[in-house]
Amino acid sequence: MVKKYFCDYCGTRFAYSPEAWRRHVRGVAHVRARAEHYRQLSSPRELLRSEQARRPCRRRSEPGGCLFGDSCVFSHLSQEELARLRAAVAEVAPSLRPVEVTLSPGQVAEWG
């Protein structure tokens, strides 16, 4: 009986062997699906940082679009999408700021 392996990232099944597993994990479809999965889990701040580090993709605006899709090393976000992402980061940012607490020497001694 042959064991079947199911890939959660790609949604594909294949007969398990170490060689088949290695071939699958190194495949383009699996690499793209895994990158998309982790991109969805990243925070808006991480997404903004990674997108700002990239230059805009020139092929995205062409009639056929970018052939590389999600694996393209250039950014596929428009200026409007980047602005929305910046706004999302700005909404989250105030809640992450540390709160300043000032205690008098008497209050600190009570904790002691």
Buried (B, 14 or more C-beta within 10 A) or exposed (E): EEEEEEBEBBEBEBEBEEEEBEEBEEBEEBBBBBEEEEEEEEEBBEBBEEBEEEEBBEEBEEEEEBEBEEEBEEBBBEEEEBEEBBEBBEEEEEEEEEEEEEEEEEEEEEEE
